Amino acid sequence: MKFIFTFLILVVTINCFAQKDTATIVRIDTNSVVVHKDPRLDLLVKKQAYINEVTSKDSRRTDKGFRLMIISTNNRDEAYAAKTRVYTYFPELKAYMWYQSPYFRVKAGNFKDRKDAEAYQRRFNTYFPKGVFIMKDIIEVKAGKGDESINP
C-alpha cells in the first residue's frame, strides 16, 4: 500500500513539471514597438501639467510685507477663539495660526504697505484689548492682471 501511494505521488509530481511549450513564436522586427494607449491619457497628462504649473506659480507668489500679530498664548483654545473672531469680524482677511513651542500664535492679513496694516490695527484693537502689533513677514501676494493663466 505504501509502495502504491509513493508511486502515485511520484507520477503526479513528474507530470506537474512536464509542461509542454505550446507558445507560438512570431517573428517581429526587433527595432519597432507597437504601443496601444488610450487617447484620454494625453488629456490627463495635459491636465496634470497645468495643475503643476499653477501650483508652482502659487508657491512663488510671496513677497515682503506686514501682518498683524493678534495673540501669542500657550492656551490653544484662546488662540482658536482669536482666529474665529478674526474670521467673524474681518472675513476679507486671512488668519494664520501656528504652534511655536510653547506658544500658539495668530497673525492676520497680507499687507503690502504699513499704512494699510495700521488702519486695520486700529480696528482690531476694539476686538482684542490686549493689543495688536504690526510685524514684518513674508506675505501671500494676489495674482496681478498679467499673471492670470488660461485654463486649457
C-alpha positions as CSV (number, residue, x, y, z in Angstrom):
1,M,0.0,0.0,0.0
2,K,2.8,2.4,0.9
3,F,4.5,1.5,-2.4
4,I,1.4,2.3,-4.5
5,F,0.9,5.6,-2.6
6,T,4.5,6.6,-3.1
7,F,4.4,5.7,-6.8
8,L,1.2,7.8,-7.4
9,I,2.8,10.8,-5.7
10,L,5.9,10.4,-7.8
11,V,3.9,10.2,-11.1
12,V,1.8,13.2,-10.1
13,T,4.9,15.3,-9.3
14,I,6.6,14.3,-12.5
15,N,3.6,15.4,-14.5
16,C,3.4,18.7,-12.8
17,F,6.9,19.5,-14.1
18,A,6.2,18.1,-17.5
19,Q,4.8,21.1,-19.2
20,K,4.8,21.5,-22.9
21,D,5.9,24.7,-24.6
22,T,2.8,25.5,-26.7
23,A,3.7,29.1,-27.3
24,T,3.9,30.1,-30.9
25,I,7.0,32.2,-31.8
26,V,6.1,35.1,-34.0
27,R,9.0,37.0,-35.6
28,I,8.5,40.8,-35.3
29,D,11.0,43.4,-36.4
30,T,13.1,43.9,-33.3
31,N,13.6,47.6,-33.9
32,S,9.9,48.6,-33.6
33,V,7.5,48.6,-30.7
34,V,3.7,48.9,-31.1
35,V,2.1,50.8,-28.3
36,H,-1.7,50.8,-27.8
37,K,-2.8,53.5,-25.5
38,D,-6.0,55.2,-24.6
39,P,-6.2,58.7,-26.1
40,R,-7.6,60.0,-22.8
41,L,-4.1,59.6,-21.3
42,D,-2.9,62.6,-23.3
43,L,-5.7,64.7,-21.8
44,L,-4.8,63.6,-18.3
45,V,-1.1,64.4,-18.9
46,K,-2.1,67.9,-20.1
47,K,-4.3,68.5,-17.0
48,Q,-1.6,67.3,-14.7
49,A,1.0,69.7,-16.3
50,Y,-1.5,72.6,-15.9
51,I,-2.0,71.7,-12.2
52,N,1.8,71.6,-11.6
53,E,2.2,74.9,-13.4
54,V,-0.5,76.6,-11.4
55,T,0.7,75.3,-8.0
56,S,4.3,76.2,-8.6
57,K,3.2,79.8,-9.6
58,D,1.1,80.0,-6.4
59,S,4.1,79.0,-4.3
60,R,6.2,81.8,-5.9
61,R,3.6,84.5,-5.1
62,T,5.1,85.7,-1.9
63,D,6.8,89.0,-1.0
64,K,7.9,91.0,2.0
65,G,5.1,92.8,3.7
66,F,3.3,93.2,7.0
67,R,0.9,91.1,9.2
68,L,-0.9,91.9,12.4
69,M,0.1,89.8,15.4
70,I,-3.2,89.1,17.1
71,I,-2.3,86.9,20.0
72,S,0.6,84.8,21.3
73,T,-0.5,82.5,24.1
74,N,0.1,79.0,25.4
75,N,-3.6,78.3,25.5
76,R,-4.8,76.6,22.4
77,D,-8.5,77.4,23.0
78,E,-7.7,81.1,23.3
79,A,-5.8,81.0,20.0
80,Y,-8.7,79.3,18.2
81,A,-11.1,81.8,19.7
82,A,-8.9,84.7,18.4
83,K,-8.7,83.2,14.9
84,T,-12.5,82.7,14.9
85,R,-13.0,86.3,15.9
86,V,-10.8,87.4,13.1
87,Y,-12.9,85.5,10.5
88,T,-16.1,86.7,12.1
89,Y,-15.3,90.5,12.2
90,F,-12.9,90.6,9.3
91,P,-13.9,88.0,6.7
92,E,-11.8,89.7,4.0
93,L,-8.6,88.9,5.9
94,K,-6.9,85.6,6.1
95,A,-5.8,84.4,9.6
96,Y,-2.7,82.3,10.2
97,M,-2.2,80.2,13.3
98,W,0.9,78.1,14.1
99,Y,2.5,76.5,17.1
100,Q,5.9,77.6,18.1
101,S,6.7,75.9,21.3
102,P,5.3,76.8,23.8
103,Y,3.1,79.4,22.2
104,F,0.2,79.4,19.8
105,R,0.5,82.5,17.6
106,V,-2.2,84.0,15.4
107,K,-1.5,86.6,12.7
108,A,-3.9,88.1,10.2
109,G,-3.7,89.9,6.9
110,N,-1.4,90.2,4.0
111,F,-0.5,93.9,3.8
112,K,2.0,95.3,1.3
113,D,2.1,98.8,2.9
114,R,2.4,99.6,6.6
115,K,-0.3,102.2,6.3
116,D,-2.9,99.6,5.4
117,A,-1.8,97.5,8.4
118,E,-2.1,100.5,10.7
119,A,-5.6,101.1,9.6
120,Y,-6.6,97.5,10.4
121,Q,-4.6,97.7,13.6
122,R,-6.9,100.4,15.0
123,R,-10.0,98.4,14.0
124,F,-8.5,95.2,15.6
125,N,-7.8,97.0,18.9
126,T,-11.5,97.2,19.7
127,Y,-11.9,93.4,19.5
128,F,-8.5,92.5,21.0
129,P,-7.9,94.8,24.0
130,K,-4.5,93.2,24.9
131,G,-3.0,94.8,21.8
132,V,-2.4,94.1,18.2
133,F,1.1,94.5,16.8
134,I,2.3,95.1,13.2
135,M,5.1,92.7,12.2
136,K,7.2,92.3,9.1
137,D,6.5,89.0,7.5
138,I,6.5,87.1,4.2
139,I,3.0,87.6,2.8
140,E,1.0,86.0,0.1
141,V,0.5,88.2,-2.9
142,K,-2.6,88.0,-5.1
143,A,-2.0,87.5,-8.8
144,G,-2.0,90.6,-10.9
145,K,-3.8,91.0,-14.2
146,G,-0.7,89.8,-16.2
147,D,-0.3,86.7,-14.0
148,E,-3.6,85.1,-14.8
149,S,-3.3,81.9,-16.8
150,I,-5.8,80.4,-19.2
151,N,-7.4,77.1,-18.4
152,P,-6.6,74.5,-21.1
